Amino acid sequence: MEDKTKEIGEVMHIDVLCNRCGYFNDSLERPYGCDHPDQEETDDETKKGKCYTFCCPIAHALSHDNKDDRKILGKDWKSLSDEQWLQVHSKFKEVKPNK
């Protein structure tokens, strides 16, 4: 994992965040897993973290229902999937891109 942090305030789709976030852990045993130490949403059996937009410890989901969030999403906010876009609020390590 490359020790590189991202800008606070960056907006990205959940799939992009999953591909870039060093805490995301997608395996057959644990799809959409989250290894962030502050992740509170866990699997009942394994107690391992789960990656969801509503509980991301590094970003918050942007909602069509929130006027401020619509401003962040921009003029085309209606065409974007609700609560699948996030705004980063904490630095995170980015995975090294595959070359």
Buried (B, 14 or more C-beta within 10 A) or exposed (E): EEEEEBEEEBBBBBEEBBBBBBBBBEEEEBEBBBBBEEBEEBEEEEEBBBBBBEBBBBBBBBBBEBEEBBEEBEEEBEEBEBBEBBBBEBEBBBBEEEE
